[in-house]
C-alpha cells in the first residue's frame, strides 16, 4: 500500500523537482553576463543584470502593462464566465456545454488572424458594419490608447468558455435537495443565485479565478502577433520584454534575470491567493 502511494505522487514530485532545478539554474545564469552572440566566456556580475533590468524604463512600463492586462482580462473573464454558467445551469441548456469546448481547441494563431481582420479599420468585419451605419471604424490596434484593450477583448473571447466550464461544473455539484428546498421557501432566481448557487459554487469560482490570474501573466502570442508590443510600448508585456531583451538577442544572463523577476512578481500575486483558496477549500 505504501509503495502504491509513493508511485501515485511520484510524477508530481518529479515535475516539481524538475521545476525547482530549472529555477535554480536560471537563478545561477542570472548572475552572469552571458551572451551567445559573443565569444567571451560568461562573466560573473552578481546583481548587475537585475539592476540593469529594474532600472530600464521599458521594463517598468511592461510591469504596468502586464498588471493592467491581468486585472482587466481576469475580472472580465470570471464575471462573464459566472454569468453564462449560471444562465446555462438555471435554464437547463446543457447542449451548450460541448460548444464551450470548441474555442479551447482552436489554436491561438487562428484567433489572432480572425481578430486582426475583424478589427481592421479599413476592411474588417467591424469596419464594414460601421460603414453601413455611416460611421467610421477607429484603428484599435494602431492607437496606443486602445491597442491593449483590443487584445484584452480577444483574450476574453477565447478564454471565457474555459471559466464557464469550471464554474458550471461546480454548480452542477450542488445537491438538488438544496435547490428544491429553496424553491419551496419561495426563492426566486435572483435571490437563489446570490444566496444559494453562487455561495455553494464558490470553490469552483475561486479555482477559475486562480487559474486565469496565473495564466494571464504569460500573455505573449496574442500581443506579439497583433502588435509586437506597439504602438510604442503600449502593449509591451513582461513576456514581450523577455523576448526582445533576452531570448531574441540570445542574452542569456539578462533573459534569466527577467525570468526570475517575472516568477517573483507572479508569486507575490499568486501565493497569497492560493493560500486563501486552500483555506476556503478546507473550510
C-alpha positions as semicolon CSV with decimal commas, in nm:
position;residue;x (nm);y (nm);z (nm)
1;X;0,000;0,000;0,000
2;X;0,277;0,242;0,091
3;X;0,458;0,173;-0,235
4;X;0,143;0,244;-0,434
5;X;0,105;0,578;-0,255
6;X;0,457;0,679;-0,349
7;X;0,400;0,570;-0,708
8;X;0,088;0,785;-0,731
9;X;0,264;1,102;-0,618
10;X;0,593;1,027;-0,798
11;X;0,503;1,205;-1,128
12;X;0,405;1,520;-0,941
13;X;0,719;1,512;-0,728
14;X;0,938;1,459;-1,036
15;X;0,773;1,752;-1,210
16;X;0,820;1,971;-0,903
17;X;1,185;1,866;-0,874
18;X;1,246;1,949;-1,242
19;X;1,081;2,289;-1,195
20;X;1,290;2,372;-0,888
21;X;1,609;2,256;-1,061
22;X;1,532;2,472;-1,363
23;X;1,453;2,771;-1,141
24;X;1,780;2,734;-0,951
25;X;1,979;2,704;-1,274
26;X;1,806;3,013;-1,412
27;X;1,895;3,197;-1,091
28;X;2,257;3,088;-1,140
29;X;2,265;3,212;-1,501
30;X;2,113;3,546;-1,399
31;X;2,429;3,623;-1,201
32;X;2,646;3,615;-1,514
33;X;2,695;3,829;-1,821
34;X;2,646;3,555;-2,080
35;X;2,564;3,622;-2,445
36;X;2,568;3,356;-2,717
37;X;2,649;3,626;-2,974
38;X;2,987;3,691;-2,808
39;X;3,281;3,455;-2,798
40;X;3,389;3,562;-2,448
41;X;3,332;3,332;-2,155
42;X;3,050;3,404;-1,907
43;X;3,148;3,676;-1,659
44;X;3,013;3,693;-1,305
45;X;2,828;4,022;-1,246
46;X;2,629;3,942;-0,931
47;X;2,315;4,151;-0,923
48;X;2,427;4,358;-1,222
49;X;2,169;4,209;-1,459
50;X;1,889;4,269;-1,209
51;X;1,990;4,631;-1,150
52;X;2,008;4,694;-1,525
53;X;1,664;4,542;-1,583
54;X;1,497;4,714;-1,288
55;X;1,640;5,049;-1,396
56;X;1,513;5,009;-1,753
57;X;1,207;5,233;-1,814
58;X;1,078;4,981;-2,068
59;X;1,072;4,709;-1,802
60;X;0,889;4,939;-1,562
61;X;0,631;5,016;-1,830
62;X;0,593;4,644;-1,911
63;X;0,507;4,575;-1,545
64;X;0,226;4,831;-1,560
65;X;0,100;4,700;-1,895
66;X;0,101;4,341;-1,767
67;X;-0,079;4,442;-1,446
68;X;-0,346;4,624;-1,648
69;X;-0,394;4,325;-1,876
70;X;-0,404;4,068;-1,595
71;X;-0,651;4,266;-1,386
72;X;-0,891;4,356;-1,667
73;X;-0,884;4,022;-1,851
74;X;-0,919;3,813;-1,535
75;X;-1,206;4,017;-1,391
76;X;-1,399;4,023;-1,719
77;X;-1,349;3,654;-1,792
78;X;-1,452;3,541;-1,444
79;X;-1,751;3,778;-1,429
80;X;-1,879;3,677;-1,772
81;X;-1,797;3,311;-1,705
82;X;-2,003;3,306;-1,385
83;X;-2,290;3,485;-1,559
84;X;-2,304;3,243;-1,854
85;X;-2,252;2,940;-1,628
86;X;-2,548;3,042;-1,414
87;X;-2,761;3,101;-1,724
88;X;-2,683;2,752;-1,857
89;X;-2,737;2,600;-1,512
90;X;-3,070;2,766;-1,437
91;X;-3,211;2,732;-1,790
92;X;-3,110;2,368;-1,829
93;X;-2,945;2,428;-2,168
94;X;-2,684;2,155;-2,124
95;X;-2,645;2,126;-2,502
96;X;-2,427;2,438;-2,480
97;X;-2,157;2,255;-2,284
98;X;-2,000;2,073;-2,585
99;X;-1,997;2,402;-2,775
100;X;-1,792;2,562;-2,498
101;X;-1,506;2,322;-2,563
102;X;-1,470;2,433;-2,927
103;X;-1,297;2,767;-2,854
104;X;-1,043;2,585;-2,638
105;X;-0,949;2,358;-2,930
106;X;-0,881;2,641;-3,176
107;X;-0,511;2,745;-3,199
108;X;-0,420;3,092;-3,076
109;X;-0,290;3,185;-3,421
110;X;-0,634;3,122;-3,570
111;X;-0,790;3,352;-3,312
112;X;-0,531;3,620;-3,385
113;X;-0,588;3,604;-3,762
114;X;-0,965;3,624;-3,712
115;X;-0,936;3,916;-3,470
116;X;-0,689;4,104;-3,688
117;X;-0,925;4,101;-3,984
118;X;-1,229;4,165;-3,762
119;X;-1,090;4,488;-3,612
120;X;-0,905;4,611;-3,922
121;X;-1,019;4,973;-3,955
122;X;-1,007;4,966;-4,336
123;X;-1,184;4,649;-4,449
124;X;-1,255;4,445;-4,138
125;X;-1,588;4,300;-4,030
126;X;-1,649;4,577;-3,777
127;X;-1,537;4,842;-4,027
128;X;-1,791;4,722;-4,285
129;X;-2,065;4,714;-4,022
130;X;-1,976;5,068;-3,910
131;X;-1,967;5,190;-4,272
132;X;-2,317;5,055;-4,334
133;X;-2,433;5,277;-4,046
134;X;-2,244;5,578;-4,179
135;X;-1,978;5,554;-3,909
136;X;-1,600;5,519;-3,925
137;X;-1,402;5,243;-3,756
138;X;-1,114;5,358;-3,531
139;X;-0,773;5,195;-3,567
140;X;-0,792;4,993;-3,246
141;X;-0,459;4,814;-3,284
142;X;-0,278;5,124;-3,410
143;X;-0,384;5,356;-3,129
144;X;-0,178;5,339;-2,805
145;X;-0,493;5,415;-2,608
146;X;-0,696;5,122;-2,742
147;X;-0,444;4,856;-2,855
148;X;-0,417;4,684;-2,517
149;X;-0,795;4,675;-2,472
150;X;-0,837;4,520;-2,817
151;X;-0,605;4,238;-2,703
152;X;-0,797;4,207;-2,375
153;X;-1,118;4,168;-2,577
154;X;-0,960;3,886;-2,779
155;X;-0,843;3,709;-2,464
156;X;-1,192;3,738;-2,312
157;X;-1,345;3,600;-2,631
158;X;-1,118;3,297;-2,629
159;X;-1,095;3,204;-2,260
160;X;-1,431;3,293;-2,108
161;X;-1,567;2,947;-2,211
162;X;-1,288;2,791;-2,002
163;X;-1,419;2,975;-1,694
164;X;-1,777;2,878;-1,780
165;X;-1,687;2,508;-1,785
166;X;-1,514;2,521;-1,445
167;X;-1,786;2,723;-1,274
168;X;-2,066;2,520;-1,433
169;X;-1,904;2,200;-1,304
170;X;-1,915;2,349;-0,954
171;X;-2,280;2,447;-0,993
172;X;-2,377;2,102;-1,118
173;X;-2,232;1,958;-0,797
174;X;-2,489;2,140;-0,582
175;X;-2,732;1,884;-0,432
176;X;-3,075;1,902;-0,591
177;X;-3,239;1,889;-0,248
178;X;-3,092;2,229;-0,162
179;X;-3,244;2,392;-0,470
180;X;-3,573;2,211;-0,415
181;X;-3,589;2,341;-0,056
182;X;-3,507;2,695;-0,174
183;X;-3,789;2,682;-0,429
184;X;-4,029;2,552;-0,163
185;X;-3,936;2,853;0,051
186;X;-4,033;3,078;-0,239
187;X;-3,683;3,179;-0,351
188;X;-3,681;3,337;-0,697
189;X;-3,396;3,318;-0,946
190;X;-3,202;3,628;-0,838
191;X;-3,210;3,560;-0,461
192;X;-3,136;3,194;-0,530
193;X;-2,832;3,295;-0,735
194;X;-2,676;3,513;-0,465
195;X;-2,785;3,318;-0,157
196;X;-2,763;2,957;-0,273
197;X;-2,598;2,885;-0,609
198;X;-2,302;3,125;-0,602
199;X;-2,202;3,062;-0,238
200;X;-2,217;2,685;-0,289
201;X;-2,008;2,703;-0,608
202;X;-1,753;2,950;-0,466
203;X;-1,479;2,686;-0,463
204;X;-1,508;2,644;-0,841
205;X;-1,524;3,021;-0,893
206;X;-1,207;3,074;-0,688
207;X;-1,032;2,794;-0,875
208;X;-1,121;2,953;-1,210
209;X;-1,003;3,292;-1,084
210;X;-0,674;3,144;-0,966
211;X;-0,606;2,965;-1,294
212;X;-0,684;3,269;-1,508
213;X;-0,489;3,502;-1,280
214;X;-0,172;3,295;-1,309
215;X;-0,211;3,218;-1,679
216;X;-0,277;3,582;-1,774
217;X;0,080;3,673;-1,676
218;X;0,204;3,454;-1,963
219;X;0,040;3,659;-2,237
220;X;0,277;3,670;-2,535
221;X;0,147;3,513;-2,856
222;X;-0,155;3,740;-2,897
223;X;0,046;4,053;-2,825
224;X;0,341;3,964;-3,047
225;X;0,131;3,853;-3,342
226;X;-0,105;4,152;-3,327
227;X;0,112;4,446;-3,224
228;X;0,467;4,324;-3,140
229;X;0,436;4,531;-2,824
230;X;0,336;4,852;-3,002
231;X;0,233;5,110;-3,087
232;X;0,536;5,235;-2,899
233;X;0,542;5,024;-2,584
234;X;0,169;5,044;-2,510
235;X;0,122;4,664;-2,527
236;X;0,474;4,554;-2,429
237;X;0,406;4,297;-2,158
238;X;0,669;4,128;-1,943
239;X;0,680;3,829;-2,179
240;X;0,740;4,062;-2,475
241;X;1,018;4,237;-2,280
242;X;1,174;3,898;-2,203
243;X;1,166;3,803;-2,571
244;X;1,307;4,129;-2,706
245;X;1,577;4,172;-2,441
246;X;1,676;3,816;-2,362
247;X;1,557;3,546;-2,600
248;X;1,586;3,715;-2,941
249;X;1,932;3,871;-2,885
250;X;2,043;3,549;-2,707
251;X;2,142;3,747;-2,397
252;X;2,119;3,456;-2,156
253;X;2,208;3,650;-1,842
254;X;1,953;3,925;-1,898
255;X;1,687;3,675;-2,004
256;X;1,745;3,468;-1,690
257;X;1,722;3,778;-1,469
258;X;1,395;3,883;-1,633
259;X;1,257;3,530;-1,592
260;X;1,336;3,532;-1,220
261;X;1,174;3,874;-1,179
262;X;0,861;3,755;-1,361
263;X;0,845;3,445;-1,139
264;X;0,882;3,666;-0,831
265;X;0,604;3,902;-0,945
266;X;0,370;3,611;-1,018
267;X;0,449;3,458;-0,680
268;X;0,371;3,785;-0,499
269;X;0,024;3,775;-0,654
270;X;-0,038;3,401;-0,663
271;X;0,093;3,265;-0,333
272;X;-0,133;3,472;-0,100
273;X;-0,428;3,397;-0,326
274;X;-0,353;3,023;-0,333
275;X;-0,333;3,030;0,047
276;X;-0,676;3,193;0,069
277;X;-0,821;2,943;-0,179
278;X;-0,682;2,647;0,018
279;X;-0,827;2,787;0,340
280;X;-1,165;2,818;0,168
281;X;-1,147;2,458;0,045
282;X;-1,060;2,328;0,392
283;X;-1,344;2,522;0,544
